[in-house]
Amino acid sequence: MGSRKAISFFSGAMGLDLGLIEAGIDIVIGQDFDPTCIQTMKANGCNGVMGDICKITPEYMLERANMKAGEPFLVCGGPPCQPFSTAGKRLGINDPRGSLFKEYVRMIDSIRPRFFVMENVKGLMSSPLKDNHGNTTQDKVLDVILSEFSKLNYSTVYGILDAVNYGVPQFRERFILIGSRDNERIFLPAPTHFHIHQNPEYRWKTLGSAIKDLENANGECAEFGENRLKYLRMLHEGENWKALPENVIEEAMGGAYKSGGGKVGFYRRLSYSQPSPTIVTSPIQKATMMCHPTKDRPLSVAEYARIQQFPDDWRFSGTTSEKYKQIGNAVPVGLAKAIGQMLVSVDIGDSEVIVKRTRGTGIHDKIQKAIQVGGRANVKY
C-alpha cells in the first residue's frame, strides 16, 4: 500500500475530485480547457493545468505531478464521449467530436495509473454508433469504450449509479466506468441510502435537509422574468405546469403545450420533502426550471452547490451563469466519495465483507459499515 496520488482531467469545479479527496485520495493536479474552471481550482488552492487536452502531453502532466509513468494511484475524469462512429467494420473512434475520449485513453495509456475512473451521461450505456455516413449501426458507443481500454490491458466494471443512493440529496444518474491495470477485484459501490428504511440515517436525503437554512439568504441568484413568475406564483411546493388553472395552461406553455413528452420540468416548483431533481447548467431554462419550493425565485448558486455537496466555503469563479454551469456539470461529491472509498478499500485489502441474511435491517447496518470504508458486501442467502 503506497501513496494514493491522482491526476484529474476535465476537472471542472472539482466535484469528482473533492469526493475522491474525502475518500483518502490525493488529487495532485487537475486539467481543464475552461479558464473559469481553472480559476475556481486555483481559488481553492488546487493546482490546475489550463489547456486543450489534445495539446497536452502525458509527460508534462507527470512532470507537473512529480511522478513517473506507472506511479499514479488513479487517473480520473469525464471526457465528452458523443458521438462516435465506426471505421468500416472495425470498431474505432472515427469522429473528430470523439477525440476527447481518445485523448483520455492516450493519457491513461502513457501514465499507466493503477486505476482509472471515467464518468459520463447515462445515455452512454445505450447510445448507438453511427457509420461514416451518419447512419445508426447495431454497435454501441460502449463497445468502443470497452474495446479501447481492453487494448490497454485494463479490466473494467461499469454501470449506471444514481447519486441519491449514496447520500446525495438529488436524483442524478451517471455512467461510471472503473478500470484496474493489475486486474484487481474492483466493483461498483453498493448503495448506502434507500427510499424506504426504518433507520432515518439510511433514507434518501431530501432537498430540505440540504438547503432549507438558506431560504432567506440573499445570495447570488439568477432571476425569472415576469412572464414566468406570474405562473410560478400560482403554484405550490412540489407542483408544476399541470397544477396551473386550466384556463392559463396553454398560454403558459406556448408551443410546448402540444408537444410530446411529460414536460415535468416546465414551471416546476421544487419540494423540500423530496430529493432534488437533477440540477442542470441553469435553473431558469424553460423545460428544466428549478424554482425554489417557497420563494418566487430560482435556486441560488449557494443552494445549487449544497445540492451537489460542495463545501460552503468552496469558491466558484466567473459570472453567475458560469457558476451555475460549473456546479451543474459536476459529479456530486457523495457519489465520487463512494467510488473513492471502494478504490481505497481495494488498496488496503479490505474490500470484501460477507454477511448472512437476517431478520430486520441489521444487514443494512453491516453493508453500511462496509461501505464507509469502501467495502464490498457479498450478501449470501
C-alpha positions in Angstrom: 0.0 0.0 0.0 1.6 3.2 -1.2 0.6 6.8 -1.7 -2.7 7.4 -3.4 -1.8 10.2 -5.7 -4.1 11.0 -8.6 -4.2 13.1 -11.8 -7.6 14.6 -12.8 -8.7 15.6 -16.3 -11.7 17.6 -17.4 -11.8 18.7 -13.7 -14.4 21.4 -13.9 -15.4 22.7 -10.5 -13.8 19.6 -8.9 -16.9 17.8 -7.6 -15.4 14.4 -8.6 -12.0 15.4 -7.2 -13.5 16.6 -3.9 -15.3 13.3 -3.3 -12.1 11.3 -4.1 -10.1 13.5 -1.7 -12.7 12.9 1.1 -12.1 9.1 0.5 -8.4 9.5 1.0 -7.1 10.0 -2.5 -4.6 12.9 -3.2 -5.5 14.9 -6.3 -2.1 16.2 -7.2 -3.1 18.2 -10.3 -6.1 18.8 -12.5 -6.8 20.0 -16.0 -9.5 21.8 -17.9 -9.8 23.9 -21.0 -12.2 26.4 -19.5 -10.4 29.4 -17.9 -13.1 29.9 -15.3 -12.8 26.3 -14.1 -9.1 26.8 -13.7 -9.7 30.0 -11.8 -12.1 28.1 -9.5 -9.5 25.4 -8.9 -6.8 28.0 -8.0 -9.2 30.0 -5.9 -9.5 26.9 -3.7 -5.8 26.2 -3.5 -5.7 23.4 -6.1 -3.1 23.0 -8.9 -4.6 23.1 -12.4 -3.3 23.0 -16.0 -5.3 25.1 -18.4 -5.4 23.9 -22.0 -6.8 21.6 -24.6 -6.0 18.0 -23.6 -5.2 17.3 -27.3 -2.2 19.7 -26.9 -1.0 18.4 -23.5 1.4 15.6 -23.3 1.2 12.9 -20.6 4.9 13.5 -19.8 4.0 17.1 -19.0 1.2 16.1 -16.6 3.5 13.6 -14.9 6.2 16.2 -14.6 3.8 18.7 -13.0 2.6 15.9 -10.6 6.3 15.0 -9.8 5.6 11.3 -10.7 6.8 8.8 -13.3 4.7 6.5 -15.5 3.1 3.7 -13.5 3.3 5.6 -10.2 -0.1 7.3 -10.0 -2.8 5.6 -8.0 -5.5 7.0 -10.2 -6.4 9.0 -13.3 -10.0 10.3 -13.3 -12.2 12.4 -15.5 -15.3 12.7 -17.6 -14.4 13.2 -21.3 -17.3 14.0 -23.6 -17.9 10.8 -25.5 -20.6 11.5 -28.1 -20.9 11.0 -30.8 -18.7 8.2 -32.1 -18.7 6.4 -35.4 -17.3 3.2 -36.7 -14.4 2.9 -39.1 -15.7 0.4 -41.6 -16.5 -2.9 -39.8 -13.7 -2.4 -37.2 -14.9 -0.6 -34.1 -12.9 2.5 -33.5 -13.1 6.2 -32.9 -13.6 7.9 -36.3 -15.3 11.1 -35.4 -13.4 14.3 -34.5 -16.0 15.0 -31.9 -15.0 11.8 -30.2 -11.4 12.9 -30.0 -11.6 14.0 -26.3 -12.3 10.4 -25.3 -9.4 9.3 -27.5 -7.1 11.8 -25.7 -8.2 10.5 -22.3 -7.3 7.0 -23.5 -4.0 8.3 -24.6 -3.3 9.8 -21.2 -4.1 6.5 -19.4 -2.0 4.5 -21.9 1.1 6.6 -21.2 0.5 7.5 -17.5 -0.4 3.8 -16.6 -2.2 4.5 -13.4 -3.2 1.6 -11.1 -6.8 2.6 -11.5 -8.9 4.9 -13.6 -12.4 6.4 -13.2 -14.4 7.7 -16.1 -17.9 9.3 -15.7 -20.4 10.4 -18.2 -24.1 10.8 -19.1 -26.2 7.7 -18.5 -27.2 7.6 -22.2 -23.7 6.4 -23.0 -24.8 2.9 -22.0 -27.3 2.6 -24.8 -26.1 5.1 -27.4 -25.7 3.6 -30.9 -22.6 4.0 -33.1 -23.0 5.6 -36.4 -21.2 4.8 -39.7 -19.2 7.3 -41.7 -22.5 8.4 -43.4 -24.2 9.2 -40.1 -26.4 6.1 -40.2 -27.1 4.2 -37.0 -25.5 0.8 -36.6 -26.2 -2.2 -34.4 -23.0 -1.5 -32.4 -22.9 0.7 -29.3 -20.7 3.5 -28.2 -20.0 1.5 -25.0 -18.5 -1.3 -27.2 -15.9 1.1 -28.5 -15.1 2.4 -25.0 -14.6 -1.1 -23.5 -12.6 -2.1 -26.5 -10.2 0.8 -26.2 -9.5 0.1 -22.5 -9.2 -3.6 -23.2 -6.4 -2.8 -25.7 -4.6 -1.2 -22.8 -5.0 -4.4 -20.7 -7.2 -2.7 -18.1 -10.0 -4.8 -16.6 -13.2 -2.8 -16.1 -16.5 -2.6 -14.3 -19.3 -0.2 -15.3 -22.9 0.7 -14.7 -25.4 3.5 -14.0 -25.2 4.9 -10.5 -27.9 7.2 -9.1 -26.4 9.7 -6.7 -29.4 9.7 -4.4 -28.5 6.2 -3.4 -25.2 7.5 -2.0 -26.4 10.2 0.4 -26.7 12.9 -2.2 -30.0 15.0 -1.9 -30.6 14.7 -5.7 -31.7 12.2 -8.3 -28.7 12.1 -10.7 -27.9 9.1 -12.8 -24.3 8.9 -14.2 -22.5 6.3 -16.2 -19.4 5.2 -14.2 -16.6 3.1 -15.6 -13.7 2.0 -13.4 -10.6 0.3 -14.6 -7.8 -1.7 -13.0 -4.3 -2.1 -14.5 -3.4 -5.1 -12.4 -6.7 -7.0 -12.7 -7.6 -6.3 -9.0 -11.0 -7.1 -7.8 -12.8 -3.7 -8.4 -16.5 -3.3 -8.2 -19.2 -0.7 -8.2 -20.0 0.7 -4.7 -23.2 -0.7 -3.2 -25.9 1.8 -2.3 -25.8 3.3 1.2 -29.2 5.1 1.2 -32.6 3.9 0.4 -36.1 5.2 -0.4 -37.6 3.3 2.5 -35.7 2.3 5.5 -36.6 2.1 9.2 -33.4 3.9 10.2 -33.7 7.6 9.1 -29.9 7.7 8.7 -30.1 5.4 5.7 -33.0 7.1 3.9 -32.7 9.3 0.8 -31.7 12.8 1.8 -34.2 15.5 0.9 -33.8 18.9 -0.7 -34.9 20.5 2.6 -32.2 18.8 4.5 -29.6 20.4 2.2 -30.9 23.9 1.6 -33.7 25.0 3.9 -31.5 27.1 6.1 -30.6 29.2 3.1 -34.2 30.1 2.4 -33.9 33.7 3.4 -30.2 34.2 2.5 -29.6 37.0 0.0 -27.0 35.0 -2.1 -26.0 35.2 -5.7 -29.0 34.2 -7.8 -30.4 34.2 -11.3 -33.9 35.7 -12.0 -37.1 34.6 -13.6 -38.7 37.0 -16.0 -42.1 38.3 -15.0 -43.6 36.3 -17.9 -42.7 33.2 -16.0 -43.1 34.4 -12.4 -46.8 35.2 -13.0 -47.4 31.5 -13.5 -45.0 30.2 -10.9 -46.8 32.3 -8.2 -49.9 30.2 -8.9 -48.1 27.0 -7.9 -47.5 25.5 -4.5 -44.4 23.5 -3.4 -43.9 20.3 -5.4 -46.2 21.4 -8.3 -45.5 22.0 -12.0 -47.4 23.3 -15.0 -50.1 20.6 -14.7 -51.4 22.3 -11.5 -51.9 25.6 -13.2 -55.5 26.8 -13.7 -56.9 25.2 -16.9 -57.6 28.5 -18.5 -54.0 29.6 -18.4 -52.1 26.3 -19.1 -52.0 26.6 -22.9 -50.9 30.3 -22.6 -48.2 29.5 -20.1 -46.8 26.5 -22.1 -46.9 28.1 -25.5 -45.7 25.8 -28.3 -44.7 23.1 -25.8 -48.3 22.6 -24.9 -49.0 20.3 -27.8 -45.6 18.7 -27.9 -44.9 15.2 -26.7 -43.3 14.0 -23.5 -44.1 14.5 -19.9 -42.8 18.1 -19.7 -42.3 17.7 -16.0 -39.7 20.5 -15.8 -42.0 23.2 -17.1 -42.9 25.7 -14.3 -41.5 23.3 -11.7 -41.6 24.4 -8.1 -39.4 22.0 -6.1 -40.4 20.1 -2.9 -38.4 20.3 0.4 -39.7 16.8 1.3 -38.2 15.0 -1.7 -34.7 14.8 -3.2 -34.0 17.4 -5.8 -34.4 16.6 -9.5 -31.2 16.5 -11.5 -29.8 20.0 -11.5 -28.8 21.4 -14.9 -26.5 24.1 -16.0 -29.0 26.8 -15.5 -32.0 26.9 -13.1 -34.1 29.2 -15.4 -34.3 27.1 -18.6 -38.0 26.8 -19.5 -38.0 23.0 -19.8 -36.0 22.4 -16.7 -37.0 25.1 -14.2 -35.6 24.9 -10.7 -37.9 27.2 -8.8 -37.4 27.4 -5.0 -40.0 25.5 -3.0 -41.4 28.5 -1.2 -39.7 31.6 -2.7 -40.5 33.1 -6.1 -37.0 32.7 -7.4 -34.7 30.1 -8.9 -32.4 28.1 -6.7 -29.4 30.3 -5.8 -25.8 29.5 -6.6 -25.2 28.5 -2.9 -28.3 26.2 -3.0 -27.0 24.6 -6.2 -23.6 24.0 -4.5 -25.3 22.4 -1.5 -27.3 20.0 -3.6 -24.0 18.9 -5.3 -22.4 18.7 -1.8 -19.7 21.3 -2.3 -18.3 22.7 0.9 -19.9 26.1 1.9 -16.5 27.8 1.7 -15.8 26.5 -1.9 -15.2 29.5 -4.1 -16.6 29.5 -7.7 -15.1 31.9 -10.2 -16.8 33.6 -13.2 -20.2 35.2 -13.8 -23.3 33.9 -12.1 -24.3 31.9 -15.2 -20.7 30.4 -15.3 -21.0 29.4 -11.7 -24.3 27.6 -12.3 -22.8 25.8 -15.2 -19.7 24.7 -13.3 -21.9 23.3 -10.5 -24.5 21.8 -12.8 -21.8 19.9 -14.7 -20.1 18.5 -11.6 -20.2 15.0 -10.2 -21.9 15.1 -6.8 -19.3 14.8 -4.0 -21.0 12.0 -2.2 -21.1 9.8 -5.3 -17.5 10.4 -6.0 -16.6 9.7 -2.4 -18.3 6.3 -2.6 -16.3 5.4 -5.7 -13.1 6.6 -4.0 -13.8 4.5 -0.9 -14.1 1.4 -3.0 -10.7 2.0 -4.5 -9.2 2.7 -1.1 -10.7 -0.5 0.3 -9.1 -2.5 -2.6 -5.8 -0.8 -1.8 -5.9 -1.7 1.9 -7.1 -5.3 1.1 -10.4 -4.8 2.9 -12.8 -5.0 0.0 -15.0 -7.9 0.8 -17.5 -8.3 3.7 -19.6 -11.5 3.8 -22.8 -11.3 5.7 -25.7 -13.6 6.3 -29.3 -12.8 5.7 -31.0 -11.9 8.9 -34.4 -10.6 10.0 -34.9 -6.9 10.2 -32.4 -4.4 8.8 -29.2 -5.5 10.6 -27.9 -6.5 7.2 -28.1 -2.9 6.1 -26.0 -1.8 9.1 -23.3 -4.3 8.1 -23.4 -3.2 4.5 -23.3 0.5 5.6 -20.2 -0.2 7.8 -18.5 -1.9 4.9 -19.2 0.9 2.5 -18.0 3.5 5.0 -14.5 2.1 4.4 -15.2 1.4 0.8 -16.0 -2.2 1.4 -17.8 -4.7 -0.8 -20.8 -6.6 0.7 -21.3 -10.0 -0.8 -24.7 -11.0 0.6 -25.0 -14.8 0.8 -28.5 -16.1 1.4 
